Every structure is written in structure tokens, then in C-alpha cells.
Amino acid sequence: MDVRVLFHDRCFDGLASAATFSRFFREKISPEARFDYVGLTHAAAGRSAFDAGAYSDAPVHACLDFRYSADPRLTWWFDHHQSAFEQPEHEALFRERQNERHFWDPAAPSCAGYIARVAQERFGFDPAPLAELIHWAELIDSARFPDARTAVALEAPAMQLMLLAEATAEQPVLHAIIRQLVDHPLSEVVASAEVQSRLQPLLAAHHRTVALVAASARCAGPVCHFDVADEEIDNFNKFIGYHLHPDAVYSVGVSRGARRAKVSVGSSPWRQSERRHNIADLCARYGGGGHPAVGAISFPPDQVEEARRVAAEVVTFLQG
């Protein structure tokens, strides 16, 4: 049986979700399943991430850690984002379709952990072999790190895989890593020569990015804001601002890569008692989304000035 797995690209939880679902499906649904992986990224407002051939003629499609799709070919769906429904009618369709294959829980710390829990409770799946992967997915996606240094130093194997997942555009490499994670411990996968050969340059680039953000970052009231769009940095560690400015409650960053310009908006995991705004709702005003504590807004790559304008509005709002 051919299974196309659509997963949240550039995201540790997206990779972990794809691996967790694949192991569950192979063990409890079809031992002969053949998996094809497609990473999805959130498109600029007015565009759909599902437009560019996401679906195929495979009999089974699973969409993981990503927004709901109205396509009738959607077979399995797991998500935990508050902004799971791009249009109001999508949520109505989900409620109408809701069955043993479509699941949503915006309170779940990670999608990988949510998949494991549902698969265990409803299908008798044993997630124990994936314990390390799921533990780190829960920790990373909910930002439950003990301090900002842990989140920025990237010393743990899982944190290094997070960097690779967020930084690399080599889809075959990411898909190979997913296949490895299905059957091998996370730390073993990260230690492999193939992963390390790509990881070491990324770690060096990460430390350069920390320096660039440090040069750009400014704090005004509770907000740390910075702009690295001219450096053509597509993705960056979202905890850098809090590492540089521990008193910041919010972080707003502007970046740009080949596929999009982006405004990243977040709140410090170590100052959640001071957070006064739902970040997902704030980003949704501009066509973005996310979680209550972190989110993003995407623009076409040639609209960086619009991204900067929106970022300035967001900073002003959060300062107020």
C-alpha cells in the first residue's frame, strides 16, 4: 500500500510526527506500507500550501502537524495548532468528517506526542521504542527548556537535529532521516556520518546567525526585535532573542529566504506569566498563525518591506 505523508517541513516536530505515524501505520494498519514523504511550509496569505502537487494518486494520504485540508483524498490528519483551520468552512468540514482518522488537540504539547497517544489509546500501538524522539518533540515544540542557553547552545543531539530540520532544504536528506527515525534511536541517527557531515556547517552558520541577531537586536519595553532579512537568513533559532535579552517577554524577527519573507513572533517560555496576548490570534490578523505562545506570518520573498511594516505594527502592539 502506497502512503503519502504530508508533514510540517522545517520543523523537528514535523519530522518526529512523520516518523511516529509511519511506525504506527506499519505496525497497526499495513505492514507492507510504502511511504512517500512531502514537506509542507505555510504559504503567504491568499495562497495554499496544498496547491503545488501535494496530493498524488496514492490511496492513502496523511497530513501531520499541519493545517487541515479540504481535499477529499485526505485520509489521516493529526494536528495540534490553534490555527489548524485556514478557513471557517474547513473546521466545519472537519467536524462533519470527524472519524477514527482525523484528530486535533490544540492543547497537545507536540503533534508527535499526540499521534503516539492516540495510536496507543485507540489502536494499541506501543510508542516505547520512540520514547527518546517523542520526549524531545514534546520538549522542543512546547519550548519547555530549563533556560535560553539550552535552547541556543544546541549541545543535545535532538537540538542539533532540530537545527538540521529547520535549516536544510535537502528534502531527500530529511526524508532519509525520517526513515531512520522510524527504526533507530534519535541519538544514533544524529551521530551518523551522513547527518554529521551536514550538521557541522549548519552549527557554524548558527553561531554566525547568533552574532548577526545580536548586532541587530533591540529591546523596547517587553519586546526584543531584530531584522536579518538583508542577510538572507530563512530560518533562525527562535530563542536567540531571549538568550541575548533575558528580560524580554516577546521576540519579533524579520527574515527572508528563497521561498518567503517571514515575521516570526514569539513569547519567552521563561516569562509566560507576563504574556498578555495570544500570538496565534495576533498573527492570524495578517494571514499567519501558530500557537498561543508562538507564531509566524509569511510573505512572498519580494515583499520584505511589507514584512517589515507588519513587524513594526506587531512590535508596537506588543509594547502597548
Secondary structure, DSSP 8 states (H G I E B T S, - for coil): -EEEEEEESS-HHHHHHHHHHHHHHHHHT-TT-EEEEEEE----TT--TTTTT---S-SEEEEESS-----TT--EEEE--TT--SSHHHHHHHHHH-STTEEE-TT-S-HHHHHHHHHHHHH----GGGHHHHHHHHHHHTT--SSHHHHHH--SHHHHHHHHHHH---HHHHHHHHHHHHHS-HHHHHHSHHHHHHHHHHHHHHHHHHHHHHHH-EEETTEEEEE-GGGT-----TTHHHHH-TT-SEEEEEEE-SS-EEEEEEE-GGGGGG--S-HHHHHHTTT-EE-SSEEEEEE-TT-HHHHHHHHHHHHHHHH-
